[in-house]
Amino acid sequence: MASAGDSQLFEEAFTITTFDQSKYDRVARIGGTSADSQTVMTLDINTELYPCSVGETLHCVLASSLNLDGTKDDGRGWRDVARSGPGGETSLADMFEYVCHGKIYKFEDGEDGQTIKAYISFGGLLMALEGPYKKLTPLHVDYVYLLCKK
């Protein structure tokens, strides 16, 4: 039987270091650095749904499934699971405040040869992660969920 850890491809806490809302009304491009300073994140976030600011810590997870047992999703989205109402099945999304579904679509080698950069699109809201190969190795071109909480 799979465990939730099997579906979690990446997990990190980032301190928000930049916040740019100059291009769109409800979207900001935030930048963050991991606690160990090895991983850098850039993320477009809907500030109307999830307001945040410089200095806050954002705990982010990339997962291949929202099922708590780590099994593949059965085609239902996380909203369908949430609509099942009280007493319905719980999912990984219940533990987070901001959830997106998207696709990892590109990788680039870092300029120093020791890092890799992964690009993910969540319906036009983009994310870039740059860090050591070891941390980002579980990522591959596929659909993923982004889950965030403060």
Solvent accessible surface area in square Angstrom, and as a share of the most:
residue,aa,sasa,rsa
1,M,217,0.97
2,A,37,0.29
3,S,61,0.39
4,A,30,0.23
5,G,52,0.50
6,D,93,0.48
7,S,2,0.01
8,Q,53,0.23
9,L,26,0.13
10,F,11,0.05
11,E,92,0.41
12,E,25,0.11
13,A,33,0.26
14,F,0,0.00
15,T,57,0.33
16,I,2,0.01
17,T,70,0.41
18,T,79,0.46
19,F,73,0.31
20,D,68,0.35
21,Q,69,0.31
22,S,96,0.62
23,K,163,0.69
24,Y,143,0.54
25,D,127,0.66
26,R,138,0.50
27,V,32,0.18
28,A,0,0.00
29,R,113,0.41
30,I,1,0.00
31,G,10,0.09
32,G,1,0.01
33,T,42,0.24
34,S,3,0.02
35,A,93,0.72
36,D,72,0.37
37,S,80,0.52
38,Q,101,0.45
39,T,0,0.00
40,V,77,0.44
41,M,0,0.00
42,T,47,0.27
43,L,1,0.01
44,D,14,0.07
45,I,0,0.00
46,N,33,0.17
47,T,19,0.11
48,E,119,0.53
49,L,129,0.64
50,Y,13,0.05
51,P,87,0.55
52,C,12,0.07
53,S,58,0.37
54,V,88,0.51
55,G,52,0.50
56,E,58,0.26
57,T,67,0.39
58,L,0,0.00
59,H,50,0.22
60,C,0,0.00
61,V,1,0.01
62,L,1,0.00
63,A,0,0.00
64,S,25,0.16
65,S,1,0.01
66,L,6,0.03
67,N,36,0.19
68,L,68,0.34
69,D,53,0.28
70,G,11,0.11
71,T,59,0.35
72,K,143,0.61
73,D,43,0.22
74,D,107,0.55
75,G,76,0.73
76,R,91,0.33
77,G,33,0.31
78,W,68,0.24
79,R,150,0.55
80,D,59,0.31
81,V,17,0.10
82,A,64,0.50
83,R,173,0.63
84,S,60,0.39
85,G,33,0.32
86,P,144,0.91
87,G,90,0.87
88,G,26,0.25
89,E,93,0.42
90,T,86,0.50
91,S,5,0.04
92,L,6,0.03
93,A,12,0.09
94,D,90,0.46
95,M,100,0.45
96,F,26,0.11
97,E,107,0.48
98,Y,15,0.06
99,V,22,0.13
100,C,22,0.13
101,H,88,0.39
102,G,7,0.07
103,K,74,0.31
104,I,0,0.00
105,Y,97,0.37
106,K,88,0.37
107,F,60,0.25
108,E,74,0.33
109,D,105,0.54
110,G,11,0.11
111,E,188,0.84
112,D,92,0.48
113,G,47,0.46
114,Q,132,0.58
115,T,24,0.14
116,I,26,0.13
117,K,59,0.25
118,A,0,0.00
119,Y,42,0.16
120,I,0,0.00
121,S,30,0.20
122,F,12,0.05
123,G,85,0.82
124,G,53,0.51
125,L,40,0.20
126,L,69,0.34
127,M,2,0.01
128,A,14,0.11
129,L,0,0.00
130,E,57,0.25
131,G,0,0.00
132,P,29,0.18
133,Y,89,0.34
134,K,181,0.77
135,K,53,0.22
136,L,2,0.01
137,T,98,0.57
138,P,60,0.38
139,L,10,0.05
140,H,97,0.43
141,V,85,0.49
142,D,49,0.25
143,Y,125,0.48
144,V,1,0.00
145,Y,13,0.05
146,L,0,0.00
147,L,0,0.00
148,C,0,0.00
149,K,68,0.29
150,K,105,0.44
